Amino acid sequence: KVAEGLKDYTTFPIGTAINIKILMNDAELQKTQKQNFNSITATNDMKMQSIIPTENNYNWKTVDTILNYAETHNQRLFGHNLIWHSSTPEWVIAKAEKDSLWLDSFMKEYITRYVGRYKGKVAAWDVVNEAFESKGGAYRETIWYNKLGKRYIADAFRYAHEADPDAVLFYNDFNIERDTLKLNAMLKIVEEFKAEGVPISGIGFQMHIRMDIPDETIAYALKKAAATGLQIHLSEVDIIFNKHDDTKEGGVETYSTITDEMKKAQGEKYKKLVLMYREIVPKKQQYGITFWDFTDRDTWIRGFFNIQDWPSLYDDNLQPKPAYFGFKEGL
Ligand code: XIL
């Protein structure tokens, strides 16, 4: 009998994002992954940069590997993501600069081929990721926005829905749990889409949070988002200690070691988060909670922001932290 893990304590899926190469080459990590999670997201392997790194060169191999893993171990495969400025390959940007019409047809072809190929296999997609600025609610001036205007967002959802009418389609972003202006900007397009029949089915809160983001602030945002009636996915959960502003430009680092007290407080914060999710989001809208990496050893936070931190459920030696037990208590 397989030992029980997080997934066995709840009705909604518990997921983790993970680097597929690392997962495939690490038996211990795999064991823990299978034990705890019934949903899987690729940290990078399903992004545009990985799928079509150069022109006409679609690369499905890694996606097929992830899909096979997900199917073999009864996990839901979550597609992250279709359109994201940060993973738009250089060759796409260069071509789009010269020819906006081309970008339009490329977006359609890309989404149609990709979503169509994995129709019925990838349960859900982050269709558009981070279309708004980090703070404040203005549209992010990406190549997509600059060349196609804001309608690219609705178009992306339409193309994805045509390719797989059963896939659950999300808009995904960060800081919406703490920045009311940004939250409102996102909710405005969600309401517009609903009114116009644009096939959006869910909101993804990345939920890359810090210990000092007030629970009440998060609760307020979840409540407003849940009121749309859409699926709510906590899609990239981690909790850092450092007072870092979540942009690559950086912020202030204030912790360089983790104490037992900090570990305990983090456990409480994880517990509170899952309790809020369960209390505020109606059951039928609970699409699940996904962690962005589940070990401090593999967390993206350290490399990406160049800070020392301990945001995950498991520590550097793949041992469960108070974060793990706190989260589990909240389930
Ligand atoms: C991150 C990956 O984890 C890193 O390995 C990569 O260098 C950059 O992207 N928001 C998202 C994710 O939507 O795709 C990002 O993933 C983390 C922030």
Residues whose N, C-alpha, C, O or C-beta is under 5 A from the ligand:
A	BS01	XIL	T43 W300
